């Protein structure tokens, strides 16, 4: 985390500054696409985004790290310990774990409903037990906790120009769209973890089962049935992007370039998968650097325009209401923030 970002966010405690910096490093290492998009946010909002995504990546590493030698029992114990730390951190506003400390501080500053973190941890536990989902409806239930709640956690940080409950379904859909994109890109790696995240009924409709996926992964050979199934899954994912798209103009103007950039770059991963012949079982699809740079430049231009409009009109860049916007001078202490009622639209 840069000193400018922390100063702008009013984060002064040295231990807390180190905690936020740790979260930023997690995102820089694991999430290049979203890390790039986050650079387009106003500086005072970036630490909160890094805390939210840093925690998600930390939990995901516990259950998914292919390089780890931890046993299933050890992963389960680590996840249980993280949940315990999270519950204490959200209740007391402090933690000795740097990731939980930053998350707890962000949750207090933005009054993010604790239920969203509970639902997230529920899905993380499923990853230790469930290896496939029979139907898309079953997968969507899992993705509520693993992806949709991330979009809902983000809304108080991003701010909206409409009632938050109007933007919430679109924010949830965007989280799901991003995760479905990751599932498609990472089919091979997930299979190596023993998991299949594409709905089994979608695969079966094209004559694909786990054994055929394993054969293709191991042999390096393509199969037209797998290609057809992946094409169908890509179409499903694009439909979820269309569910999410109406939410972009509902965000605060200076937040839109960031989310629009992530929206376009993640969508470009689907393009890369198709361009590569849906060979995701053999190699990871990559968005060309030139394309990433062009989208980032467009985001910078949009951000500059949004800032210019805000200055020219003298309008504050709003959250759902101006009273929702934390500032360095009036941010509550975490113990005070816990007395606030959870936002109905974020539950």
C-alpha positions as CSV (number, residue, x, y, z in Angstrom):
1,X,0.0,0.0,0.0
2,X,1.4,3.4,-0.9
3,X,1.6,6.1,1.8
4,X,-0.6,8.3,-0.3
5,X,-3.4,5.7,-0.4
6,X,-3.2,5.1,3.3
7,X,-3.0,8.8,4.2
8,X,-6.0,9.6,1.9
9,X,-8.0,6.9,3.6
10,X,-7.2,8.2,7.1
11,X,-5.4,5.1,8.1
12,X,-2.7,6.2,10.6
13,X,-2.0,3.3,13.0
14,X,1.3,1.7,11.9
15,X,0.2,-1.8,12.5
16,X,-3.0,-1.2,10.5
17,X,-1.0,0.4,7.7
18,X,1.2,-2.7,7.5
19,X,-1.9,-4.9,7.5
20,X,-3.4,-3.0,4.5
21,X,-0.1,-3.1,2.7
22,X,0.0,-6.9,3.2
23,X,-3.4,-7.2,1.5
24,X,-2.3,-5.1,-1.4
25,X,0.7,-7.4,-1.9
26,X,-1.6,-10.4,-2.0
27,X,-3.7,-8.8,-4.7
28,X,-0.7,-7.7,-6.7
29,X,0.6,-11.2,-6.7
30,X,-2.6,-13.2,-7.3
31,X,-5.0,-10.9,-9.2
32,X,-3.4,-9.0,-12.0
33,X,-6.6,-8.1,-13.8
34,X,-8.4,-6.7,-10.8
35,X,-5.3,-5.2,-9.3
36,X,-4.9,-3.2,-12.5
37,X,-8.5,-2.0,-12.4
38,X,-8.2,-1.0,-8.8
39,X,-5.5,1.5,-9.7
40,X,-8.4,3.5,-11.4
41,X,-10.2,4.0,-8.1
42,X,-9.8,7.2,-6.0
43,X,-6.8,6.7,-3.8
44,X,-8.9,6.8,-0.5
45,X,-11.0,3.8,-1.6
46,X,-8.2,1.5,-2.7
47,X,-7.2,0.3,0.7
48,X,-10.7,-1.0,1.4
49,X,-10.8,-2.9,-1.9
50,X,-7.4,-4.5,-1.2
51,X,-8.6,-5.6,2.2
52,X,-11.7,-7.2,0.8
53,X,-10.0,-9.0,-2.0
54,X,-6.9,-9.8,0.1
55,X,-9.1,-11.6,2.6
56,X,-10.9,-13.5,-0.2
57,X,-7.6,-14.6,-1.7
58,X,-6.1,-15.6,1.7
59,X,-9.1,-17.9,2.3
60,X,-8.9,-19.2,-1.2
61,X,-5.2,-20.1,-0.8
62,X,-6.0,-22.2,2.2
63,X,-8.3,-24.5,0.3
64,X,-6.8,-24.2,-3.2
65,X,-3.1,-23.7,-3.2
66,X,-1.7,-26.4,-5.4
67,X,1.9,-25.9,-4.1
68,X,0.8,-26.5,-0.5
69,X,1.6,-29.9,1.1
70,X,-1.2,-29.4,3.7
71,X,-3.5,-32.3,4.2
72,X,-7.3,-32.0,4.0
73,X,-7.5,-32.0,7.8
74,X,-4.8,-29.3,8.0
75,X,-6.7,-27.1,5.5
76,X,-9.9,-27.6,7.4
77,X,-8.2,-26.6,10.7
78,X,-6.6,-23.5,9.0
79,X,-10.0,-22.4,7.6
80,X,-11.7,-22.9,11.0
81,X,-9.0,-20.8,12.6
82,X,-9.5,-18.1,10.0
83,X,-13.2,-18.1,10.6
84,X,-12.7,-17.8,14.4
85,X,-10.2,-14.9,13.9
86,X,-12.7,-13.3,11.5
87,X,-15.6,-13.5,14.0
88,X,-13.5,-12.0,16.7
89,X,-12.1,-9.3,14.4
90,X,-15.5,-8.2,13.2
91,X,-16.9,-8.1,16.8
92,X,-13.9,-6.3,18.4
93,X,-12.6,-4.4,15.4
94,X,-9.0,-5.7,15.9
95,X,-7.0,-8.8,15.1
96,X,-3.4,-10.1,15.3
97,X,-3.8,-11.5,11.8
98,X,-2.9,-8.7,9.3
99,X,-5.5,-9.8,6.7
100,X,-8.3,-10.0,9.2
101,X,-7.2,-6.8,10.8
102,X,-7.5,-4.9,7.6
103,X,-10.8,-6.5,6.7
104,X,-12.3,-5.8,10.1
105,X,-11.3,-2.2,9.9
106,X,-12.8,-1.9,6.4
107,X,-16.0,-3.6,7.5
108,X,-16.3,-1.1,10.4
109,X,-15.5,1.9,8.3
110,X,-18.1,1.1,5.6
111,X,-20.6,-0.7,7.8
112,X,-20.5,-3.9,5.7
113,X,-22.9,-6.5,6.9
114,X,-21.1,-9.3,8.7
115,X,-23.5,-11.8,7.1
116,X,-21.7,-11.3,3.8
117,X,-18.5,-12.6,5.3
118,X,-20.3,-15.5,7.0
119,X,-21.8,-16.6,3.6
120,X,-18.3,-16.3,2.1
121,X,-16.8,-18.7,4.7
122,X,-19.6,-21.1,4.2
123,X,-18.7,-21.5,0.5
124,X,-15.0,-21.8,1.4
125,X,-15.9,-24.8,3.6
126,X,-17.8,-26.3,0.7
127,X,-14.5,-26.3,-1.3
128,X,-13.1,-28.8,1.2
129,X,-16.1,-31.2,0.8
130,X,-17.7,-30.7,-2.6
131,X,-15.9,-31.7,-5.8
132,X,-18.7,-31.0,-8.4
133,X,-22.1,-29.5,-8.8
134,X,-24.9,-31.4,-10.5
135,X,-26.8,-28.4,-11.9
136,X,-26.2,-24.8,-12.5
137,X,-28.7,-23.9,-9.7
138,X,-26.4,-25.8,-7.3
139,X,-23.4,-24.0,-8.6
140,X,-25.1,-20.7,-8.3
141,X,-25.9,-21.4,-4.6
142,X,-22.2,-22.0,-4.0
143,X,-21.3,-18.8,-5.9
144,X,-23.6,-16.7,-3.8
145,X,-21.0,-17.1,-1.0
146,X,-17.9,-17.3,-3.1
147,X,-18.6,-14.5,-5.5
148,X,-21.9,-12.6,-5.3
149,X,-21.2,-11.5,-1.8
150,X,-17.9,-9.9,-2.9
151,X,-19.8,-7.7,-5.2
152,X,-22.2,-6.8,-2.4
153,X,-19.2,-6.1,0.0
154,X,-17.8,-3.7,-2.6
155,X,-20.9,-1.6,-3.1
156,X,-20.5,0.6,0.1
157,X,-16.9,1.3,-0.9
158,X,-17.7,2.1,-4.6
159,X,-20.8,4.2,-3.8
160,X,-23.9,4.5,-5.9
161,X,-26.0,7.2,-7.5
162,X,-29.2,5.2,-6.9
163,X,-30.6,3.4,-3.9
164,X,-28.1,0.6,-3.1
165,X,-30.8,-2.1,-3.2
166,X,-31.3,-1.2,-6.9
167,X,-27.6,-1.7,-7.6
168,X,-27.1,-4.8,-5.4
169,X,-28.5,-7.5,-7.8
170,X,-26.2,-6.3,-10.6
171,X,-23.2,-6.1,-8.3
172,X,-23.9,-9.7,-7.2
173,X,-24.2,-10.8,-10.8
174,X,-20.9,-9.2,-11.7
175,X,-19.1,-11.2,-8.9
176,X,-20.7,-14.3,-10.3
177,X,-19.7,-13.4,-13.9
178,X,-16.1,-12.9,-12.8
179,X,-16.0,-16.2,-11.0
180,X,-17.5,-18.1,-13.9
181,X,-14.9,-16.6,-16.1
182,X,-12.2,-17.9,-13.7
183,X,-13.8,-21.3,-13.7
184,X,-13.6,-21.5,-17.5
185,X,-10.0,-20.3,-17.6
186,X,-8.9,-22.7,-14.8
187,X,-10.7,-25.9,-15.8
188,X,-7.5,-27.8,-16.0
189,X,-6.0,-26.5,-12.7
190,X,-9.3,-27.1,-10.9
191,X,-9.4,-30.7,-12.3
192,X,-5.9,-31.2,-10.8
193,X,-7.4,-30.2,-7.4
194,X,-10.1,-32.8,-7.9
195,X,-12.8,-30.3,-8.7
196,X,-15.1,-29.6,-11.6
197,X,-16.9,-26.2,-11.3
198,X,-18.8,-26.4,-14.6
199,X,-22.3,-27.8,-14.0
200,X,-22.3,-31.5,-14.6
201,X,-25.7,-31.4,-16.4
202,X,-24.2,-28.9,-18.9
203,X,-21.3,-31.1,-19.5
204,X,-23.5,-34.2,-19.8
205,X,-25.7,-32.5,-22.4
206,X,-22.6,-32.7,-24.7
207,X,-21.5,-36.2,-23.7
208,X,-18.8,-34.9,-21.3
209,X,-18.0,-36.4,-17.9
210,X,-15.1,-36.1,-15.5
211,X,-13.3,-39.1,-17.0
212,X,-13.3,-37.5,-20.5
213,X,-12.0,-34.2,-19.0
214,X,-9.2,-36.1,-17.2
215,X,-8.3,-38.0,-20.4
216,X,-8.0,-34.7,-22.3
217,X,-6.0,-33.0,-19.5
218,X,-3.6,-36.0,-19.3
219,X,-3.2,-36.7,-23.0
220,X,-3.1,-33.1,-24.2
221,X,-5.7,-33.9,-26.9
222,X,-8.8,-32.0,-27.7
223,X,-12.3,-33.5,-28.1
224,X,-15.2,-31.9,-30.0
225,X,-17.6,-32.7,-27.1
226,X,-15.5,-30.8,-24.6
227,X,-15.2,-27.9,-27.0
228,X,-19.0,-27.8,-27.4
229,X,-19.5,-27.9,-23.7
230,X,-17.0,-25.1,-23.0
231,X,-18.6,-23.0,-25.8
232,X,-22.0,-23.5,-24.1
233,X,-20.5,-22.5,-20.7
234,X,-19.0,-19.4,-22.2
235,X,-22.5,-18.4,-23.5
236,X,-23.9,-18.9,-20.1
237,X,-21.2,-16.7,-18.6
238,X,-21.9,-14.0,-21.1
239,X,-25.5,-14.0,-20.1
240,X,-24.5,-13.3,-16.5
241,X,-22.4,-10.4,-17.7
242,X,-25.5,-9.0,-19.3
243,X,-27.3,-9.3,-16.0
244,X,-24.5,-7.3,-14.4
245,X,-24.1,-4.6,-17.1
246,X,-27.1,-2.3,-16.0
247,X,-25.4,-1.8,-12.6
248,X,-22.4,0.0,-14.0
249,X,-24.1,3.4,-14.5
250,X,-25.6,3.1,-11.0
251,X,-22.1,3.3,-9.4
252,X,-20.6,6.6,-8.2
253,X,-19.0,8.3,-11.3
254,X,-15.4,8.0,-10.1
255,X,-15.9,4.3,-9.4
256,X,-17.3,3.4,-12.8
257,X,-13.9,3.4,-14.7
258,X,-12.5,0.9,-12.3
259,X,-15.4,-1.5,-12.5
260,X,-15.9,-1.0,-16.2
261,X,-12.2,-1.8,-16.8
262,X,-12.5,-5.0,-14.8
263,X,-15.8,-5.8,-16.7
264,X,-14.1,-5.4,-20.1
265,X,-10.8,-7.2,-19.1
266,X,-12.6,-10.2,-17.6
267,X,-14.9,-10.4,-20.7
268,X,-11.7,-10.3,-22.8
269,X,-10.6,-13.6,-21.0
270,X,-13.7,-15.2,-22.6
271,X,-12.6,-13.9,-26.0
272,X,-9.1,-15.3,-25.4
273,X,-10.5,-18.7,-24.5
274,X,-12.6,-18.8,-27.7
275,X,-9.6,-17.5,-29.8
276,X,-7.5,-20.3,-28.4
277,X,-10.0,-22.9,-29.5
278,X,-11.3,-23.6,-25.9
279,X,-8.1,-25.4,-25.0
280,X,-8.3,-24.5,-21.4
281,X,-7.6,-28.0,-20.3
282,X,-4.1,-27.7,-21.8
283,X,-3.1,-24.0,-21.2
284,X,-4.3,-20.8,-19.6
285,X,-5.9,-18.3,-21.9
286,X,-4.2,-14.9,-21.7
287,X,-5.4,-11.4,-22.7
288,X,-2.7,-9.8,-24.8
289,X,-0.7,-7.0,-23.1
290,X,-1.7,-4.6,-25.9
291,X,-5.4,-5.2,-25.2
292,X,-4.9,-4.8,-21.4
293,X,-3.0,-1.6,-22.0
294,X,-5.7,-0.2,-24.3
295,X,-8.5,-1.0,-21.8
296,X,-6.4,0.6,-19.0
297,X,-5.8,3.7,-21.0
298,X,-9.5,4.0,-21.8
299,X,-10.2,3.7,-18.0
300,X,-7.8,6.4,-17.2
301,X,-9.5,8.7,-19.8
302,X,-12.9,8.0,-18.3
303,X,-11.6,8.6,-14.8
304,X,-10.1,11.9,-15.8
305,X,-13.4,12.9,-17.4
306,X,-15.4,11.9,-14.3
307,X,-13.1,14.0,-12.0
308,X,-13.3,17.0,-14.4
309,X,-17.1,16.8,-14.3
310,X,-17.2,16.6,-10.5
311,X,-14.9,19.6,-10.2
312,X,-16.8,21.7,-12.8
313,X,-20.1,21.1,-11.1
314,X,-18.7,21.4,-7.6
315,X,-20.5,18.2,-6.7
316,X,-19.0,15.7,-4.2
317,X,-18.6,12.3,-5.6
318,X,-21.2,10.5,-3.7
319,X,-21.8,7.2,-2.0
320,X,-25.4,6.1,-1.7
321,X,-25.8,9.3,0.3
322,X,-23.3,11.8,1.5
323,X,-23.8,10.6,5.1
324,X,-22.5,7.2,4.0
325,X,-19.1,8.5,2.9
326,X,-16.4,8.1,5.5
327,X,-13.8,10.8,5.7
328,X,-10.5,11.0,7.6
329,X,-11.9,13.4,10.0
330,X,-15.1,11.6,11.0
331,X,-14.5,7.9,10.5
332,X,-15.8,6.1,13.5
333,X,-13.7,3.9,15.8
334,X,-14.5,0.2,15.0
335,X,-16.2,-0.2,18.4
336,X,-18.6,2.7,17.5
337,X,-19.2,1.4,14.0
338,X,-20.4,-1.9,15.3
339,X,-23.5,-0.2,16.8
340,X,-24.7,0.6,13.3
341,X,-27.5,-1.4,11.8
342,X,-26.5,-3.6,8.9
343,X,-27.6,-2.2,5.6
344,X,-30.8,-4.0,4.4
345,X,-29.7,-4.1,0.8
346,X,-26.3,-5.7,1.7
347,X,-27.7,-8.7,3.5
